[in-house]
Amino acid sequence: MLQRLSTHCIEVRTPEQLQTCDGLILPGGESTTMTRLLRTSGLLEALRLFGAEKPLFGTCAGCILMAMESSDARIHPLGLIDMHVERNAFGRQSDSFCTQLTLRSRPIPGTFIRAPRIRSIGTDVTVHCRFGDEAVLVQQGKHLASTFHPELSKDPSVHQLFPDITASAARSSSLHRSGCSECDRGAG
């Protein structure tokens, strides 16, 4: 999907590879297994440090990892988005479903596979999509998270948000590093 949007992407498996990225997508999968693998590879702490500076986009299990809190003690969330997430809260694999969501007044497909539920969000979290009354696509600052799988659709709308966020974060970081007097005074 990102290649269709002319965005260069690589797989990241080590903290060293992470340093070459302007942003990172944390994919869906099994969140307890992902937590264990991230810890043993040294990527869990590297992701926390990366997320303090650069954008992350988490889908499904990636969304769980980006939260401040998880309902499962086996998960060690990164604490990047002020939200509490409950894993597998939409049910089992057999309860998976597709539905129409709305993003920027346009319909988009939403595929929910053993999806988490965002149980609460902080006041600084923007909700981009809802399923009924529930937030399913949220953003806080430079971080984006979805409880559904936008990559399973041919619609690039959700993925288009992330390169825009990444480019904006890179411009902001570049201005600050350049010693911009506006930024140094806190106006940037």
C-alpha positions in Angstrom: 0.0 0.0 0.0 2.8 2.5 0.9 4.6 1.7 -2.3 1.4 2.6 -4.2 1.7 6.0 -2.4 5.3 6.3 -3.5 6.6 5.9 0.0 9.9 4.0 0.5 9.6 1.3 3.1 11.8 -1.5 4.6 11.3 -4.3 7.1 12.8 -3.5 10.5 14.1 -6.3 12.6 16.9 -4.7 14.6 17.4 -1.4 16.6 20.0 -0.4 14.0 17.6 -0.7 11.1 15.1 1.4 13.1 17.5 4.3 13.1 17.3 4.6 9.3 13.5 5.2 9.4 11.5 8.5 9.4 8.4 6.6 10.7 7.4 3.0 11.4 4.3 0.9 11.0 3.6 -1.7 13.7 1.5 -4.3 12.0 -1.2 -6.5 13.2 -0.5 -10.0 14.7 -0.6 -11.5 18.1 0.2 -8.8 20.6 1.6 -11.1 23.4 4.0 -12.8 20.9 5.0 -9.4 19.5 5.7 -8.1 23.0 7.9 -11.1 23.8 9.8 -10.9 20.4 10.3 -7.1 20.8 11.8 -7.6 24.3 14.2 -10.4 23.3 15.4 -8.5 20.2 16.0 -5.3 22.0 13.4 -3.5 19.9 10.9 -2.7 22.7 13.0 -0.1 24.3 14.3 1.1 20.9 10.7 1.6 19.8 10.0 3.7 23.0 12.9 5.9 22.2 12.0 6.1 18.5 8.4 7.0 19.3 9.6 9.9 21.4 11.0 11.5 18.3 9.4 10.0 15.2 5.9 8.8 14.1 4.5 5.3 14.6 1.3 3.8 13.1 0.0 0.7 14.8 -2.7 -1.5 13.3 -4.6 -4.0 15.5 -1.9 -5.6 17.6 0.3 -2.5 16.8 -2.5 -0.4 18.2 -2.4 -2.4 21.4 1.4 -1.8 21.7 1.0 1.9 21.2 -1.4 2.4 24.1 -0.7 3.7 27.6 -2.5 0.8 29.1 -3.6 -2.7 28.0 -6.1 -5.0 29.8 -3.5 -7.8 29.5 -0.6 -7.9 31.9 1.5 -9.8 29.3 1.6 -6.7 27.1 4.2 -4.0 27.7 2.7 -1.0 25.9 4.9 1.7 24.5 2.8 4.5 26.1 2.7 6.6 22.9 -1.1 7.3 22.7 -3.2 8.2 25.7 -5.6 5.3 25.4 -6.6 2.1 27.2 -6.9 -0.9 24.8 -8.5 -4.3 25.4 -7.1 -7.0 23.1 -9.4 -9.4 21.2 -12.4 -7.5 22.5 -14.5 -7.9 19.3 -14.4 -11.6 19.8 -12.7 -14.7 18.4 -11.4 -15.3 14.8 -14.9 -16.5 13.8 -16.3 -13.1 14.9 -14.2 -11.2 12.4 -16.0 -8.9 10.1 -15.8 -6.1 7.5 -17.9 -3.0 7.7 -18.0 0.5 6.2 -16.4 3.3 8.2 -16.2 7.0 7.4 -12.9 9.0 7.2 -13.0 12.6 6.2 -16.7 12.3 5.1 -15.7 9.4 2.7 -16.7 5.8 3.2 -13.8 3.4 3.7 -13.7 -0.4 4.4 -12.8 -1.6 7.8 -11.7 -5.2 8.4 -11.8 -6.3 12.0 -9.9 -9.6 12.8 -9.8 -10.5 16.5 -9.7 -6.7 16.9 -8.9 -4.8 20.0 -11.3 -2.2 21.5 -10.2 1.2 22.5 -11.9 1.5 25.9 -10.9 5.1 26.7 -8.9 7.9 25.2 -7.3 11.1 26.6 -8.4 14.6 25.7 -5.5 15.1 23.4 -6.4 12.1 21.2 -8.2 12.8 17.9 -10.7 10.3 16.6 -10.6 9.9 12.8 -13.0 7.0 12.5 -15.7 5.4 14.7 -17.6 2.1 14.6 -20.8 3.0 16.2 -19.8 5.0 19.2 -16.3 3.4 19.5 -13.1 5.0 18.3 -11.3 2.7 15.8 -8.8 5.1 14.2 -7.1 7.6 16.5 -4.2 10.0 16.4 -2.2 11.8 19.1 0.4 14.1 17.8 2.6 12.2 15.4 1.2 8.8 16.2 -1.7 7.0 14.5 -3.4 3.8 15.6 -6.3 1.7 14.2 -8.1 -1.3 15.7 -8.9 -2.6 12.2 -6.7 -3.7 9.3 -6.6 -0.9 6.6 -3.9 -2.8 4.7 -6.4 -5.5 3.8 -8.3 -3.0 1.6 -7.4 -1.5 -1.7 -8.4 1.9 -0.4 -5.3 4.0 0.5 -7.1 6.6 2.6 -5.9 5.5 6.0 -2.4 4.8 4.8 -2.2 8.3 3.2 -2.5 9.8 6.7 0.8 8.3 7.8 3.1 9.7 5.1 1.5 13.1 5.7 2.1 12.8 9.4 5.7 11.5 8.9 6.5 14.4 6.5 5.1 16.9 8.8 7.1 15.5 11.8 10.3 15.5 9.7 9.8 19.2 8.7 9.1 20.1 12.3 12.2 18.2 13.5 14.3 19.7 10.8 13.2 23.3 11.7 14.1 22.7 15.4 17.5 21.1 14.6 18.4 24.0 12.4 18.3 26.4 15.3 15.2 28.3 14.1 14.8 31.2 16.5 10.9 30.8 16.3 11.2 27.2 17.4 13.7 28.0 20.1 11.2 30.5 21.6 8.5 27.8 21.5 6.5 29.4 18.7 7.3 26.6 16.2 
